[in-house]
Amino acid sequence: MEGKEISRAVIKRLPRYYRYLGELLEDGVERISSNELSEKMQVTASQIRQDLNNFGGFGQQGYGYNVQFLYTEIATILGLDRVHNMIIIGAGNLGQALANYVQFEKRGFKVIGLFDVNPVLQGVSVRGISIKMVDELPTFLKDNEVHIATLTLPKNKAPEMAEKLVQCGVKAIWNFAHTDLNLSLPEDVIVENVHLSESLMRLSYNLSNYEKEHK
Ligand code: NAI
């Protein structure tokens, strides 16, 4: 696996494999063929074989894939084999909802700090984490190892906050503010922009097409 470049398209599909394999494990399934996985995931078996062969061919002819092995390998590739400490900036509706979602922690994404500028929120506890004011951020970042900063604050505040975080050593930003931060930050800063509305627009497009076809 080492030294081999995995294409971005494959990396993009890995979380989905990971999710399905996790479900198989929960159901006690020990091994699965590419054909069975193909039926479940609605992806062609050849696509599955091609994707999974990127990591040294975990499948064996006539045996299929060892679910636990594949699950663990994909977890390692995705960096899910360790704990990522995460902070959330903007403790409003979305920030608090993310902090309240326990499944992230189960995947190793541990929320260790919540920050806001609204004094009314200071000290409010969300799942045991007390909301701090953003002026405490530099000290917090010095005292704690933070791997990921999540931005759930207004769009116009996001670029400035991102720069501040980068200056304090943060290397990865999970950005929900509606602005594409990777265009303004140094190249070595890793940004994942999340726009739920884009997903909704794709749904809307598909719905419109469906309606046209079924008129
Ligand atoms: P909200 O108004 O409930 O929360 C925003 C919070 O940010 C407030 O508590 C506010 O005091 C705080 N804030 C303002 N300036 C700040 C600063 N400089 N530093 C730290 N905190 C600051 O809004 P909501 O609904 O939680 O949305 C948050 C952001 O996420 C908005 O930008 C919204 O457009 C975006 N959003 C993005 C989605 C996506 O799919 N990407 C989906 C939903 C919301």
Residues whose N, C-alpha, C, O or C-beta is under 5 A from the ligand:
A	BS01	NAI	I89 G90 A91 G92 N93 L94 G95 F115 D116 V117 N118 V134 T152 L153 P154 K155 K157 F176 A177 H178 V194 H195 L196 S197
